[in-house]
Amino acid sequence: MRTIDRSSFRDASGQIPFSTRLQAVLKEGLGWQAEVQAQEDIARRLAKVFGDDYVLIRNCPMPTSNVPVPLILIGPIGVRVMMTTALRGTYRSKAGQWMTLGGGGTFKSSRPNLASRLRLFEDAVRRFITSKGISLPEGEPVLIVARPETYVENIKTSLRVVLADGVENFATSLMQLRPILSPAVVEDITRALGGPKDEPPIETEAVQAAVPVLPRSTAPTVPAALVAAADPDTREMPDAPAGPVEGRRRLTRKQVLLLVLLGLANLCVLGALVVVVVTDSLVGG
């Protein structure tokens, strides 16, 4: 299965920087990190079942929605709009309502309404694909529960609920359906929803240039490979003019200030993450 991640909070290498992670927690709440981990776990499990003729697009932005669609599965069997949840507890989806089981043994309305949100995702994706001239049959949005201790009762709704222990069975059942899309149409839909971004090739020269050798007015040119291989604490420039070594190695005021600011930023980020993890553990417990 090919995976295309269009997440705005990931950098070019696919990682989530500390600063972005902190901003997302402050914006989305303490449960954001658990939701991200749930999506990654489910995507990994799906990839073990589906072959290369399937594409999973993660966090796909839609022109008509402020919230990206968490998961879109595209393959011969059609298009499935899906979302994961890391919620704990017992829930009920009934006739468009989303309810949670309270302490008194009765269900009460709960926010956000995952059933309603998933249906909005489904409609947004279908309208967008239709606007590209591609006709699709009516789909069945899928809610995948990530935690094994969580149970969702589905009553009279147009969505499908997949519990944590049934992810692989769900994927296998999809592959047994009659194919309705050709490989060309699958690629057309993939491109319409964003498709893989062309990343510029990494050149060897550019990587070597990342460790520049400062020019000296009177010193002979030293090959970059020789400088990189030498011990930074003991290497000496050949035929370098006599002079105070301290003057050549002393940090500038801007460099010292930058190091101090980076140290303070790292301390703030680590402190915030500790608070998030401790709070999440207390809430989860």
Summary of the structure (lengths in Angstrom):
residues: 285
radius of gyration: 26.2
end to end distance: 35.7
largest distance: 85.6
contacts: 725
relative contact order: 0.13
helix: 40%
strand: 20%
